[in-house]
């Protein structure tokens, strides 16, 4: 079954809430050093971190004041001088919405912000004071992605251009990291399942996804494409039953695939506008599942789009600015998504507040702790099994650009 987003009812660009402008404007469009490579909200939603280029990270309280929107300045703002280009940011500790507070791993810790730098170093800052707590050395190339495990612990996962992932236990001072080796290409992005058991990672020129065990620190399996793709990003859904993968190719455009990480099945494929797919200047740069409901945001060079997977409907189609589109992040309480731009700006967009159905809430609660194989073994009608394993969503979709929308 194939459907398209051509005639759907979407939100218009008036959904822009606020914009942060960089202190130093680029000398020329496309000049390196000014990009906002990472934007993050803190786990409780009270802070926003912005890698604003030129080695500077700014911490702002959320929600922003009007002065923040205009000049990115307020009395609670903190400026962190990392002295190197910042590729990745991560707040920690963080706790999955599916993990009960009584079962979180470890005790309460002060809020930290980790920054992955161009020289392979990871700096860890204390959010409340803006002081540098310590540095982590070991990577031999830029650190492209950082994530804290969503179980309340101080376990940090880093992905680097040195073709490795490293797992750091920040609660144990001086402890050596676990190193995951295997990829032959730069590791661009990683994602951690909500139960903190699996790491998914993608490499820039590798046409497969790597799944690693976070319990045994070993390789588990590949999710493999049958033809060449350039991998861009990955993210688990809030129940861990879906893994979204962004990829592109110069001749076929970009793809967004939803995989079942248990069975290695592709459940659905969202494709670039078939009229524009031959163009090599539109890349899918980032994607993110919302922590509220089954919304999936994806950003290419043309627009920011948000897909309501449960209702199979595009609910946002905005940000038509070719200078935008290198990263995006949802607010943990929903309602807002931030996008980082190639020219150093940050934009905040209103996300439609949709109430998940009771059916989906039941599915999410079940799938958080039960694998696809366990679900398929239940004595239930096929229609229910298809719903619980996400086999009921369309197999293929096409996202038409604004020019060619039908």
N, C-alpha and C positions, 0 to 999 in steps of 0.2 A: 504494500500500500504506500503510495506516494502522495504527499500533500505539499502545499506551498503557503508561504506567509504573504502572498501577494495582495489579498483583499482584506486583511485583518484590520481591526480597529486599534490603532496605536496612539501613544501620547506624543505630543509635539514638543519642540525645543523649549517651550515656556516652562518646562519642568526643571530648568536650571535654578538651583537654590542659591548657590554662592560660588565664588571663584577666588582662588588665591593666586597672586601674581609673584613671580620670582623677583628677588632683589637685584639680580644681575641679568639683563636681557642678553640673548645670544647675539654675537656680532653678525653672524650670517645664519640664514635658515639652514638647518641641518648640521651646524657646527657642534662638535662634541663637547660634553662637559656640563651642559645646562639641563639635561633631561631629568624628568621626574620618573625614575625607574621603579619606585616603590611607594605605595601609600598604604597605611594600616590604621585601623581603629583598635583601641585597647579592648580586651575581653569584656569589660563592663560598659564600654561605649563612652567613657568619660574623657578619653584623650584621642587625639589624632596625630599621627606621625607622618612627616612629609620629607622625603629626600629631594631637596630642591635644587640639586646640582652643585657643582663646585665644592664637593666634600662637606656640605652643610645639611644637617637634619634639624627640622623644627618640630617641637612638641607643642601642640595647642590644646586647650581645653575644649571639649565639645558639650553643647552646641556652640558654634562660633558666634561672636558678637558682630555687629555691623562693621566695626573697625577691623576685625579679623578678615572679613570678606574683602575689604578694600585694600588693606595694607599688610595683612598677616601680622598684626601686632597687638598684644594685650599684656596686662601685668603678669599673668600666669604663664606666658609663653617662655619656652626655654630653647636656646639655640645650642646645638651640639656640633662642634667643629671636629669632624672625623679626619680631616686633612688628606683624604683620598676619595675618589669617586665612590659613591654609595650605590650598590646594585640591589640590595635586599634589606628589608626591615622585618622584625618579628617581635611582638609583645609576648611576655610570659611572666609567670605561668598562666596558662589558659585552660579552660574546662569546657568540654563538649556539652552542648545543651542536652545530650542524651545520657550524660553521666551524672548520677545523683551525687550531691555534695558530700554525703556521708561515705561514699565509696571512692572519693578521689585519692590519688596516690600522693602521699606525703602531707606535710603540714602547710599552713599558710605562709606564703612568701611575699616579700615586697615586689611591686611591679617593676619589671626590667624591660629594657628595649635593646635588642641585639641588632647590630648593623654589620652587613657583609660588605667588605671593601674590595677595591680593585687590586690591591696587593696580596690578597688571600687571607688577610687578617680579619677576625671577627671581634668587634668591640661590643662590650656589654655595659649599658648605662643604667643608672638608677633613675627612674622616672620622677620620683618625688623631689630629688635634689638636682638632677641634671649632671651628676658626677659620674665619671668613668669608674666602673667597678673593677673590671679586669679585661684583658685581651686574650684571645684564643688564636694560637699560631699552629700551622700544620698544612693548610692548603697552599699549593704552589702556584695558584692562578686565581683570578677573580671569583669571589663567592657570589653566585647568581641567585640563590634562593635560600631562605631561612624559614624554619617553622618550629614552634614549640609543640610538643605532643599534647593533645587535648585531654589529658587526664589529671591536670593540676600539678604535675611534677615540673622540675627544672631540666627536663631532657630536651635538648636542642638538636635539630637535624639541619645540616647544611649541605648544599649542592654547589659544585664548583666546576669551572672550566678545566681543572686538572683531572677530570674524568672520574672523580670519586664523590661519594657521599660520606659524611662523617656524623657520628652520633655522640654528642657531648653531654655528660652529666654535670650540670653546673652546681649541683648540691655537694659534689665531691671535689674539693679544691685540689687542683693539680692532677686529676685523673686523666689518663690518656683516652682519647676518643676511640670508638669502634669505627673502623674504616671499611666501607663497602666498595669493592672494586669489581670491574667487569666491563663497563661501557668502553667503547673505543672512540667516543666523541665527547664533546663538552656536555656536561649535565646542566640543562637549562632550568628545569623546574622540578619540584617535588610536591607531593601531597601526602598527608597522613590520614588514615582511616579514623573515623570518630571513636572507635574503641581502642585506638593506639596500638593496633596489632600489625598493620601493614603500611609500608611506604611505597608509593608509586612515584617513579621518576621518568623523565623524558630527556632525550639528547637531541641536539640540533639537527644532525644529519643521519640519525638512526631511525629506521622505519619500524620501530617497535617500542613498547612500553615495558619498563622493568618493574617487577613487583618484588619487594624485599620484606622479610620477616623482621619486625621490630622487637620480637621476643628472643629470637635466636641469632639475630644479626647475620642472616644468610639470604642468598638469592632464592626466590620461590619459583617464578615463571616469567615468561614473556607474553605480552599481548602483541601479536605480530600482524602487520599489514602485508598484503601480498604484492605490493609495488612500492616504489620509492616515494617517501614523504619526508618533509622537514617538520619535526615536532616542535610545538611552540609552548604548550601549557597543559596542565592536568589538574583535576580537582575531584574529590569524593563528595557525594551527596551526604546529607546530614545523617542518614541511616547506614551509609557505607555500602549500599546495594548497587549504586551506580558510580561509575568512574567516567568523567567527561574528559575527552582528549581533543586538543586543538592541533591541527596540522595544516600544511599547505604545500602546493607544488606549483611551479611556474606555468605549467600547461593546463592544469585542471582547477586552479583556484584553491580556496581553503575548504576544509572539512571540519565539522564538529561531530565527533562520534561519542555515543553513550555505550559503554561496555559494561557487561556483567563481570566484575573482577573475579568471581568464583568460577564461572564456566568458560571464560574467555570468549563469550559471544558478543558480537556487535548488535545492540538492540535497536538503535536508530542512527541515522546519519543525516545531519543538517549540512547542506551544501551552499556554497556561494552562488549568487545570481548567475544562472546559466548563460545569460547574454554577456556577462562581464568576466566569466571564469577564465578566459584565455589571458586576461591582463595580469601581469606579474607584479603590478605596483600596489595590490591590495592584499595585505597579509593579516591573518587572524593572530592578534598579538597576546590576548589574555582572555581568561574566562574565570568565572567564580560562581559557585552555588550559594544561594542565600541561606543564612541560618534559620530563616523563617519561611516555611512553606517549601514548595518545589519549584523555585525560580532559578533559572540559569542565565547569568549575564555573560555576554561575549562581546568583545571589542575588536573591530578591524579598523582599517584606515578610513573607512567611509562613515561608520556610525557606531554608536553603542546600542545594543539590542538586549532586551530581557525577555526570555521565553518562559511562560508559565507551562511547565511540562505536564502538570496534572490536567489542565484544561486544554492543552495543545493550542496555545494562543500566544501570539506576540503582544506583550503588554506595554513595551517601551521601544521606541525607535527614534533615536535622537542623536545629538552631538555630531552634526555633519561638518566636521572640521578636519582637514587632512593633516593638520599639525598635531592632532590628538592621537591617543590610543596606544600607550605602552603598558599600562597596568590598570587594574580596577579592584575595588574592595567594597563589600557590603558593610554597613553598620550592623553590629551584632543583634540589635533589636529590630532590624528591618526599617523600611521607610526611606532610606538614603543609600546611595552608592557613590563612591568617589572614584574619579578617573584621573590618572596621571598623564601628562602630555609631553610630547617630545620637545616642546619649546619651554618646558619648566613650569607651566601652569598646572593647577589642580582645580577640577570642577566637581561640584556636588550636585547630584541629580535626585529628584524625588522619585521614589519607587512606589508604584501602586500598592496600597495595603490590601492584600487579599487574604481571606480567612481560609485556611486549609480545610478540606472536607474531613468529616469524621472518619470516613473510609481511609483517607490518606494518613491521618494521625495513627490509626490502628496499624496500618501497614508499616509506618516508620518505627513504631514501638516494637513490632514483631521482627522486622528485618535488622534492627540494630544488633540483635543477639543471635539470629538464626541465619545460616547460610542458604544459598539457593538450593543446594542439594537437600538440605533438611526440609525446606519448604516443599519441594517437589515430592518428598516422601509422605507428606500428609494426605490423609484420605479425604480430599476436598474436590469439588467439581473443577473441571479444567478452567472455566471462566474465572473462578476465584484464584486458582493457582497462577494464571496468566497475569492477573492484577497484582498479586503479591510479588511476582518476580519481574514486574515491569514489561512483560511481553505484550501488553495491550496497547502500547504506544505505536504511532506510525513508524514504518520501517525506513522511510526516507522523506526528507523535507527540503524545499528550496527556498532560500531567502532572497527575494528579488530586491534589488537596489531601488532607491526612490525614483530614479529615472525610468526604470523598466517595470515598475509595479503594475500589476494588472487589476 
